[in-house]
Amino acid sequence: MKKSIEEHAARFDEAASEYDDNSSEEYRACANLVIEHAAPDTDEIVLDLATGTGAIALALAPDAERVVGRDISEGMMEEAASKATEQGIENVEFDRGTFREPEYDGEVTVVTSNFAMHHLSDEEKREAISVIGDLGPQRFVLGDVMFFGEPNPDEPFYSPEVDDPATVGFLADALTDAGFSLTAVERVHEQVGVLVAERGRGRGADGIDAE
């Protein structure tokens, strides 16, 4: 991690009130794909890591039994909680937690995350994915900045001074090592994509298409 958790939290606290308005087209496309692939049933519990302003959590809540959002930024979670109140959504909760210490030990069926894991180093990503695997979900849907080919330093989608994206291959290996099977790959941009990993009674592979 190129910045400390506290530094990242402060950065997102400052951006919280305008975060939704300033999100990129690729971010929104990723979020929509994460929501589409997560698709919880009414008896499923979703853990949304790095929930931010709740874009994923609030979209999934009407279809899920319960959604638990975790983030390091109090400002972002305040925005999420405010939106939940405005929308009358009561089966969602927000509290502090990180990828490697989600501060949640209850039942979880689906884990989601969008545009956040790239802040971790590769070693930290592998540890985080292992922690997620240990929570026992049947499905993990990850939208993030990731490299489908050789990164072009002249046109980075990310900010190299604070971000540390991994290759799709690295993430696939880490997911496999954590007991998941990669069932779908969606490329939004050469440096942005969504990975779907499943195990247990999964819903059947959609195939892998990184093109």
VEXDREN-2710 file (C-alpha; in Angstrom, 1 decimal):
% VEXDREN-2710
k/r/px/py/pz
1/MET/0.0/0.0/0.0
2/LYS/1.5/3.2/-1.1
3/LYS/-0.4/5.3/1.4
4/SER/-1.4/4.4/4.9
5/ILE/-5.0/3.4/5.7
6/GLU/-5.4/6.7/7.6
7/GLU/-4.1/8.7/4.6
8/HIS/-6.6/6.9/2.3
9/ALA/-9.4/7.4/4.7
10/ALA/-8.7/11.2/5.0
11/ARG/-8.5/11.5/1.2
12/PHE/-12.0/9.8/0.8
13/ASP/-13.4/11.7/3.7
14/GLU/-12.6/14.9/1.8
15/ALA/-14.1/13.7/-1.4
16/ALA/-17.2/12.0/0.0
17/SER/-19.8/14.7/-0.6
18/GLU/-18.9/14.9/-4.4
19/TYR/-17.7/11.4/-4.9
20/ASP/-20.9/10.1/-6.7
21/ASP/-21.0/13.2/-9.1
22/ASN/-17.3/12.8/-10.0
23/SER/-17.2/9.1/-10.6
24/SER/-16.0/8.0/-14.0
25/GLU/-17.9/6.2/-16.8
26/GLU/-15.7/3.2/-16.2
27/TYR/-16.5/3.2/-12.4
28/ARG/-20.2/3.3/-13.1
29/ALA/-19.9/0.5/-15.7
30/CYS/-18.0/-1.6/-13.2
31/ALA/-20.5/-1.0/-10.5
32/ASN/-23.4/-2.0/-12.8
33/LEU/-21.6/-5.3/-13.7
34/VAL/-20.8/-6.0/-10.0
35/ILE/-24.5/-5.5/-9.2
36/GLU/-25.5/-7.7/-12.2
37/HIS/-23.2/-10.6/-11.3
38/ALA/-23.8/-10.4/-7.5
39/ALA/-27.6/-10.8/-8.0
40/PRO/-28.4/-12.0/-4.4
41/ASP/-31.5/-14.1/-3.6
42/THR/-33.9/-13.0/-0.9
43/ASP/-32.2/-15.3/1.6
44/GLU/-28.6/-14.2/0.9
45/ILE/-26.4/-11.9/3.0
46/VAL/-24.0/-9.6/1.1
47/LEU/-20.8/-8.2/2.5
48/ASP/-19.7/-5.1/0.5
49/LEU/-16.1/-4.3/1.2
50/ALA/-14.9/-0.7/0.6
51/THR/-18.6/0.2/0.3
52/GLY/-17.9/3.9/-0.2
53/THR/-21.1/5.9/-0.6
54/GLY/-23.0/2.6/-0.8
55/ALA/-23.6/2.4/-4.6
56/ILE/-23.3/-1.4/-4.6
57/ALA/-24.8/-2.0/-1.1
58/LEU/-27.9/0.0/-1.7
59/ALA/-28.5/-1.4/-5.2
60/LEU/-28.4/-5.0/-3.8
61/ALA/-30.3/-4.4/-0.6
62/PRO/-33.8/-4.7/-2.1
63/ASP/-33.1/-8.2/-3.4
64/ALA/-31.0/-9.5/-0.4
65/GLU/-31.9/-10.6/3.1
66/ARG/-29.3/-8.2/4.4
67/VAL/-26.3/-6.1/3.2
68/VAL/-23.3/-5.3/5.4
69/GLY/-21.1/-2.4/4.2
70/ARG/-17.5/-1.9/5.4
71/ASP/-15.2/1.0/4.7
72/ILE/-12.3/3.0/6.2
73/SER/-13.9/6.4/5.5
74/GLU/-16.4/7.8/7.9
75/GLY/-17.4/10.5/5.5
76/MET/-18.2/8.0/2.7
77/MET/-20.2/5.8/5.1
78/GLU/-22.2/8.9/6.3
79/GLU/-23.1/9.5/2.7
80/ALA/-24.2/5.9/2.3
81/ALA/-26.2/5.9/5.5
82/SER/-27.9/9.1/4.4
83/LYS/-28.9/7.7/1.1
84/ALA/-30.2/4.5/2.7
85/THR/-32.5/6.7/4.9
86/GLU/-33.6/8.8/2.0
87/GLN/-34.5/5.6/0.0
88/GLY/-36.2/3.9/3.0
89/ILE/-33.8/1.0/2.9
90/GLU/-33.6/-0.7/6.3
91/ASN/-31.8/-4.0/5.7
92/VAL/-28.3/-2.4/5.3
93/GLU/-25.7/-1.5/7.9
94/PHE/-22.4/0.4/7.6
95/ASP/-19.4/0.3/9.9
96/ARG/-15.6/0.4/9.7
97/GLY/-13.6/-2.4/8.3
98/THR/-10.8/-3.1/5.9
99/PHE/-10.2/-5.9/3.3
100/ARG/-7.8/-7.7/5.6
101/GLU/-9.8/-6.9/8.8
102/PRO/-13.5/-6.6/7.7
103/GLU/-14.7/-6.7/11.3
104/TYR/-17.5/-9.1/10.4
105/ASP/-17.8/-12.7/11.5
106/GLY/-21.4/-13.4/10.6
107/GLU/-22.9/-15.5/7.8
108/VAL/-22.2/-14.2/4.3
109/THR/-23.2/-15.6/0.9
110/VAL/-21.9/-12.9/-1.5
111/VAL/-18.9/-10.6/-1.2
112/THR/-18.7/-7.6/-3.4
113/SER/-16.2/-4.8/-3.9
114/ASN/-15.7/-2.1/-6.5
115/PHE/-12.7/0.2/-7.3
116/ALA/-10.8/-0.2/-4.1
117/MET/-8.6/-3.3/-3.9
118/HIS/-6.1/-1.6/-6.2
119/HIS/-4.9/0.5/-3.3
120/LEU/-3.3/-2.6/-1.8
121/SER/0.0/-4.1/-2.8
122/ASP/0.0/-7.5/-4.5
123/GLU/0.9/-9.2/-1.3
124/GLU/-1.8/-7.3/0.6
125/LYS/-4.3/-8.2/-2.2
126/ARG/-3.5/-11.9/-1.8
127/GLU/-3.9/-11.7/2.0
128/ALA/-7.2/-9.8/1.5
129/ILE/-8.6/-12.4/-0.9
130/SER/-7.6/-15.2/1.5
131/VAL/-9.4/-13.4/4.3
132/ILE/-12.5/-13.1/2.1
133/GLY/-12.3/-16.8/1.3
134/ASP/-12.1/-17.7/5.0
135/LEU/-15.5/-15.9/5.5
136/GLY/-17.1/-18.7/3.4
137/PRO/-19.0/-16.9/0.7
138/GLN/-20.3/-18.8/-2.3
139/ARG/-19.6/-15.9/-4.6
140/PHE/-17.1/-13.0/-4.8
141/VAL/-17.6/-10.2/-7.4
142/LEU/-14.6/-7.8/-7.7
143/GLY/-14.7/-4.7/-9.9
144/ASP/-11.5/-2.9/-10.0
145/VAL/-8.6/-1.3/-11.8
146/MET/-6.6/-4.2/-13.2
147/PHE/-4.3/-4.8/-16.1
148/PHE/-5.5/-7.0/-19.0
149/GLY/-2.2/-6.3/-20.8
150/GLU/1.0/-4.4/-20.3
151/PRO/0.3/-1.2/-18.5
152/ASN/0.9/1.9/-20.5
153/PRO/2.7/4.4/-18.1
154/ASP/1.7/7.3/-20.5
155/GLU/-2.0/6.6/-20.2
156/PRO/-2.7/5.2/-16.7
157/PHE/-6.3/4.9/-15.7
158/TYR/-5.1/4.9/-12.1
159/SER/-2.9/7.3/-10.1
160/PRO/0.5/5.6/-9.7
161/GLU/1.4/7.7/-6.7
162/VAL/-1.5/6.2/-4.6
163/ASP/-2.6/3.1/-6.5
164/ASP/-1.1/-0.3/-7.2
165/PRO/-3.2/-2.4/-9.6
166/ALA/-2.5/-6.0/-10.3
167/THR/-2.7/-8.0/-13.5
168/VAL/-5.8/-10.1/-14.1
169/GLY/-3.6/-13.2/-14.0
170/PHE/-2.3/-12.4/-10.5
171/LEU/-5.9/-11.9/-9.2
172/ALA/-7.1/-15.1/-10.9
173/ASP/-4.3/-17.0/-9.2
174/ALA/-5.0/-15.4/-5.8
175/LEU/-8.7/-16.3/-6.2
176/THR/-7.9/-19.9/-7.1
177/ASP/-5.5/-20.2/-4.1
178/ALA/-8.4/-19.0/-1.9
179/GLY/-10.6/-21.8/-3.1
180/PHE/-12.6/-20.0/-5.7
181/SER/-13.2/-20.8/-9.4
182/LEU/-13.1/-17.9/-11.8
183/THR/-16.4/-18.1/-13.7
184/ALA/-16.5/-14.8/-15.6
185/VAL/-14.2/-12.0/-16.6
186/GLU/-15.6/-8.7/-17.9
187/ARG/-13.3/-6.1/-19.4
188/VAL/-14.5/-2.6/-19.2
189/HIS/-11.3/-0.9/-20.2
190/GLU/-7.7/-2.1/-20.8
191/GLN/-7.1/-1.2/-17.2
192/VAL/-10.6/-1.9/-15.6
193/GLY/-12.6/-5.0/-15.2
194/VAL/-14.8/-7.3/-13.2
195/LEU/-14.0/-10.8/-12.0
196/VAL/-16.6/-13.3/-10.8
197/ALA/-15.4/-16.1/-8.5
198/GLU/-17.6/-18.8/-7.2
199/ARG/-17.6/-22.0/-5.2
200/GLY/-20.0/-24.4/-3.4
201/ARG/-23.4/-24.5/-5.0
202/GLY/-22.4/-21.7/-7.5
203/ARG/-24.8/-20.8/-10.3
204/GLY/-22.8/-22.3/-13.0
205/ALA/-19.9/-20.9/-15.0
206/ASP/-20.6/-18.2/-17.6
207/GLY/-17.3/-18.9/-19.2
208/ILE/-14.3/-16.7/-19.2
209/ASP/-14.1/-13.9/-21.8
210/ALA/-11.4/-11.4/-21.4
211/GLU/-11.7/-10.1/-24.9
END
